[in-house]
Amino acid sequence: MLYRTAGQFKTSYQADQALFPVRQDAILLGIILAFAWVIFPLTASEFTFQTLLIPILIYSLAAMGLNILTGYAGQLSLGTAAFMGVGAYACYKMVTIMPWMNPVVAILLSGVFSAGIGVAFGIPSLRIKGFYLAIATLAAQFFLVWLFEKWAWLYNYNASGAIQVPNLKMFGVYVAGPQADSMVQYFVVLAIVTLMTMLCINLTRGNLGRTWKATRDMDIAAELIGINLMKSKLTAFAVSSYIVGVAGALFVFMWRGAAEPNLFDIPLSFRVLFIAIIGGLGSILGNYLGAILIVGLPVVLNTLPAAFGIPVSSSMVEHLNIMIVGALIIFFLIIEPHGLAQLWRLIREKLIIWPFPH
């Protein structure tokens, strides 16, 4: 009933291939955007901004970058956290060398450096694939984290070896640093994530996206029909690393406030990978669903038992979180490999034909 399509006729190929072929999809997106841009900023507390809203958006963006590479182009990667680190350190150097630079411009430019590094480490994908490519990206992970620790110029020779986000203004308002307000940071993150999501949707629906999918499904057949595999794979690495680099800059400048090299170690790469797997590889929506689950689960485990008067220690919450996430990954890999996004697609199809069974 909610998704009844009676009276919605397609009279052209353009209408049939529209972003929202069903009118209710556009209405639902409008409601979600209204909540994100209006309702949440008016009602959310400082705790909600810092614990849920901002990290969900940043992790969604990082998973989206990984999904471009792994879900759409079929190139395995275990070095997502290192490319996030490249973006964070590049942004830090730009705002310290050029204090007059607009912080949003610095965040967007930081992805360019990450894209360059991503292409350099993506060159092995021209000769190897699958598990061997994953090991090559894992080598990039270890090398870049080692570089963050040993190259003192990256953190301005700070004795602690960490980078500290300075107070940054935009139009007279602090958007980063200790004096920045969480709501302002949320709006900056939301604007950039919205922009990147629109970019990814358009890329994956266009010629480049079809090229990536052909490369993912069968690269030999794709090459036989005239697709340039080198261009396809390296553009996937470039676009993916750019998005991940921007996510890394947001991760430090709009949420953490400071960072040490070990922040970008392998656990962060696996966290982003888990979000992509649970949300659904090859899906834009899945990145948000996976991030909501992964970020929101520890908060629920912390608050729900307390609401019922059940005492639960922080170590127990951590162990439960790991056990539940591990069980969910196994469940989705076996039962529904396309993740939460596929579950939503099935629910949507049932709503469209309701009350008929099929």
C-alpha positions in Angstrom: 0.0 0.0 0.0 2.8 2.4 0.9 4.6 1.6 -2.4 1.6 1.3 -4.7 2.8 2.2 -8.2 -0.6 2.4 -9.9 -0.8 5.4 -12.2 3.0 5.8 -12.4 3.6 5.2 -16.1 7.0 5.2 -18.0 6.6 6.7 -21.4 10.3 7.1 -22.3 13.7 5.4 -21.7 14.7 8.4 -19.7 11.8 8.0 -17.3 12.5 4.3 -17.1 16.1 4.9 -16.1 15.4 7.7 -13.7 17.2 7.8 -10.3 13.8 7.3 -8.6 11.6 5.2 -10.9 9.0 4.9 -8.1 7.7 8.2 -6.7 7.7 6.9 -3.1 11.5 6.5 -3.2 11.9 10.2 -3.7 9.5 11.0 -0.9 11.3 8.7 1.4 14.7 10.3 0.6 13.1 13.7 1.2 12.0 12.6 4.6 15.4 11.3 5.4 17.1 14.5 4.3 14.6 16.5 6.3 15.6 14.6 9.4 19.3 14.9 8.7 19.3 18.6 7.9 16.5 19.9 10.2 15.2 17.5 12.8 18.5 16.1 14.1 20.3 19.4 14.5 17.3 20.8 16.4 16.9 17.9 18.8 20.2 16.1 19.1 22.5 16.5 22.1 26.3 16.9 22.2 26.5 13.2 23.0 24.4 12.2 20.0 26.5 14.3 17.7 29.8 12.9 18.9 28.7 9.3 19.5 26.3 8.6 16.7 25.6 11.2 14.0 29.1 12.4 13.0 30.8 8.9 13.2 28.0 7.3 11.2 28.4 9.8 8.4 32.2 9.5 8.3 32.3 5.7 8.5 29.6 5.6 5.7 31.8 7.7 3.5 34.9 5.5 4.2 32.8 2.4 3.4 31.5 4.1 0.2 35.1 4.6 -0.9 35.9 0.9 -0.2 32.7 -0.2 -1.9 33.7 1.6 -5.1 36.8 -0.4 -5.3 35.7 -3.8 -3.9 31.9 -3.8 -4.5 31.8 -2.2 -7.9 35.2 -2.8 -9.4 35.9 -6.2 -7.7 39.4 -5.2 -6.4 40.1 -6.4 -2.9 41.6 -4.0 -0.5 42.8 -4.2 3.1 44.5 -0.8 3.2 41.6 1.5 3.7 42.8 2.9 7.0 46.2 3.8 5.6 44.6 5.8 2.8 42.4 7.5 5.4 45.6 8.4 7.1 47.1 9.9 4.0 44.1 12.2 3.7 44.3 13.2 7.4 48.0 14.0 7.3 47.7 15.8 3.9 44.9 18.0 5.3 47.0 18.7 8.5 50.0 19.8 6.5 47.9 22.0 4.2 46.2 23.9 7.1 49.5 24.3 9.0 51.6 25.4 5.9 48.7 27.6 4.6 46.7 28.8 7.6 44.6 31.0 5.4 43.2 28.0 3.4 39.5 27.3 3.7 39.2 24.1 5.8 36.5 22.6 3.6 38.8 23.1 0.5 41.7 21.6 2.4 39.5 18.5 3.3 38.4 18.1 -0.3 42.0 18.6 -1.6 43.4 16.0 0.8 41.7 13.3 -1.1 43.8 14.2 -4.2 47.0 13.1 -2.3 45.3 9.9 -1.2 44.1 9.2 -4.8 47.7 9.5 -6.0 49.0 7.1 -3.4 46.1 4.8 -4.1 46.9 4.7 -7.8 50.6 4.0 -7.0 49.6 1.0 -4.9 46.9 0.0 -7.3 49.4 -0.7 -10.1 49.9 -4.3 -9.0 46.2 -4.9 -9.7 47.1 -4.9 -13.4 49.0 -8.2 -12.9 47.5 -9.8 -9.8 44.0 -10.1 -8.3 42.0 -11.7 -5.6 43.9 -12.8 -2.4 47.2 -11.7 -3.8 45.9 -8.1 -4.4 44.5 -8.0 -0.9 48.0 -8.9 0.4 49.5 -6.1 -1.8 47.1 -3.5 -0.3 47.9 -4.9 3.2 51.6 -4.2 2.5 50.5 -0.6 1.7 48.7 -0.5 5.0 51.9 -1.5 7.0 54.2 0.7 4.9 52.1 3.9 5.2 51.5 3.5 9.0 55.3 3.0 9.4 55.8 6.2 7.3 53.4 8.2 9.5 55.5 7.2 12.5 59.0 7.7 11.1 58.6 10.8 8.9 58.6 13.6 11.5 57.8 16.3 8.9 54.3 14.9 8.6 53.5 15.8 12.2 55.6 19.0 12.3 58.3 17.4 14.5 55.9 17.1 17.4 57.6 15.3 20.3 54.5 13.2 20.9 54.4 12.1 17.3 50.7 13.0 17.1 48.8 15.6 15.0 46.6 18.1 16.8 43.8 19.8 14.9 44.2 23.6 15.2 41.2 26.0 15.6 40.0 26.6 12.0 37.4 29.2 11.0 35.1 29.5 8.0 33.0 32.7 7.5 33.9 33.7 11.1 32.7 30.4 12.6 35.0 27.7 14.1 34.5 24.5 12.1 37.4 22.5 13.5 39.6 22.4 16.6 38.8 22.6 20.3 36.6 25.6 20.0 34.4 24.2 17.2 30.7 23.4 18.0 29.5 19.9 17.3 26.5 21.1 15.4 28.7 23.1 13.0 31.0 20.1 12.5 27.9 17.9 11.8 26.7 20.3 9.1 30.2 20.4 7.5 30.4 16.5 7.5 26.8 16.2 6.3 27.4 18.6 3.4 30.6 16.8 2.2 29.1 13.3 2.6 26.0 14.4 0.7 28.2 15.8 -2.1 30.3 12.6 -2.2 27.2 10.4 -2.2 25.8 12.3 -5.2 29.1 11.9 -6.9 29.2 8.1 -6.3 25.6 7.6 -7.4 26.3 9.4 -10.7 29.6 7.6 -11.3 28.2 4.1 -10.6 25.1 4.7 -12.8 27.2 6.0 -15.8 29.7 4.6 -18.3 32.5 4.4 -15.7 30.3 2.4 -13.3 29.3 -0.1 -16.0 33.0 -0.5 -16.9 33.8 -1.3 -13.2 31.0 -3.8 -13.0 32.2 -5.5 -16.2 35.7 -5.7 -14.8 34.4 -7.1 -11.5 32.2 -9.8 -13.1 34.8 -11.1 -15.6 37.8 -9.1 -16.5 38.9 -11.3 -19.4 35.5 -10.9 -21.1 35.5 -7.2 -20.4 38.9 -6.8 -22.1 37.6 -8.9 -25.1 34.8 -6.5 -25.7 37.1 -3.5 -25.7 37.3 -2.3 -22.1 40.7 -1.0 -21.1 41.4 -2.9 -17.8 44.3 -0.6 -16.8 42.1 2.5 -17.0 39.2 0.7 -15.3 41.2 -0.6 -12.4 43.3 2.5 -11.8 40.3 4.8 -12.0 38.6 2.6 -9.4 41.7 2.9 -7.1 41.8 6.7 -7.7 38.2 7.4 -7.0 38.1 5.0 -4.1 41.2 6.4 -2.5 40.0 10.0 -3.0 36.8 9.3 -1.2 38.6 7.4 1.6 41.1 10.2 1.9 38.4 12.8 2.4 36.8 10.5 5.0 40.1 10.3 6.8 40.4 14.1 6.9 36.9 14.3 8.3 37.7 11.5 10.7 40.4 13.6 12.4 39.4 17.2 11.8 35.6 16.9 12.4 35.5 14.1 15.0 38.7 12.9 16.8 40.5 16.3 17.0 43.9 14.6 17.2 45.5 11.5 15.8 48.5 9.2 16.3 49.8 6.9 13.5 48.4 3.8 15.2 44.9 5.2 14.8 45.1 4.3 11.1 46.3 0.7 11.8 44.7 -2.5 10.5 41.7 -2.6 13.0 40.3 0.5 11.3 40.6 -1.1 7.9 38.7 -4.1 9.1 36.0 -2.0 10.7 35.4 -0.2 7.4 35.4 -3.6 5.6 32.8 -5.0 8.1 30.6 -2.0 7.4 30.8 -2.6 3.7 30.1 -6.4 4.0 27.2 -6.0 6.4 25.7 -3.1 4.5 26.1 -4.9 1.2 28.9 -4.8 -1.4 28.0 -3.0 -4.6 25.4 -0.7 -2.9 25.4 3.0 -1.9 22.6 2.6 0.6 24.3 -0.3 2.2 27.2 1.8 3.4 24.8 3.9 5.6 22.9 0.9 6.9 26.1 -0.9 7.8 27.5 2.2 9.5 24.3 2.7 11.5 24.6 -0.9 12.8 28.3 -0.9 13.5 28.4 2.5 15.2 25.0 2.2 16.9 25.4 -1.3 18.3 27.9 -0.4 21.1 25.7 2.5 22.1 22.6 0.2 22.3 24.6 -2.4 24.3 25.6 0.3 26.7 22.3 2.0 27.2 19.7 -0.8 26.8 20.8 -3.0 29.8 21.0 0.1 32.0 17.5 1.1 31.1 16.3 -2.3 32.4 18.4 -2.1 35.5 20.9 -4.8 34.4 24.5 -4.0 35.4 26.9 -4.6 32.5 30.6 -3.8 32.6 32.3 -1.9 29.8 34.5 -5.0 29.0 31.4 -7.1 28.7 29.9 -4.6 26.2 33.1 -4.7 24.2 33.1 -8.5 24.1 29.4 -8.6 23.2 29.9 -6.1 20.4 32.7 -8.2 18.9 30.7 -11.4 19.2 27.6 -9.9 17.6 29.5 -8.2 14.7 31.3 -11.5 14.0 28.0 -13.4 14.0 26.4 -10.9 11.7 29.3 -11.1 9.2 29.0 -14.9 9.1 25.2 -14.6 8.8 25.4 -12.2 5.9 28.2 -14.0 4.1 26.2 -17.3 4.2 22.5 -16.3 4.1 22.5 -12.9 2.4 25.8 -12.0 0.7 24.4 -8.7 -0.5 23.8 -7.5 3.0 21.3 -5.1 4.6 20.8 -3.3 1.3 19.4 -6.5 -0.3 17.1 -7.0 2.6 15.7 -3.5 2.1 15.3 -4.3 -1.6 13.3 -7.4 -0.8 11.1 -5.5 1.7 10.5 -2.8 -0.9 9.5 -5.3 -3.6 7.0 -6.9 -1.2 5.5 -3.5 -0.4 5.2 -2.7 -4.1 3.1 -5.8 -4.9 1.3 -5.9 -1.5 -1.3 -7.5 -0.8 -0.4 -10.0 -3.5 2.1 -12.7 -2.5 4.2 -12.5 -5.8 
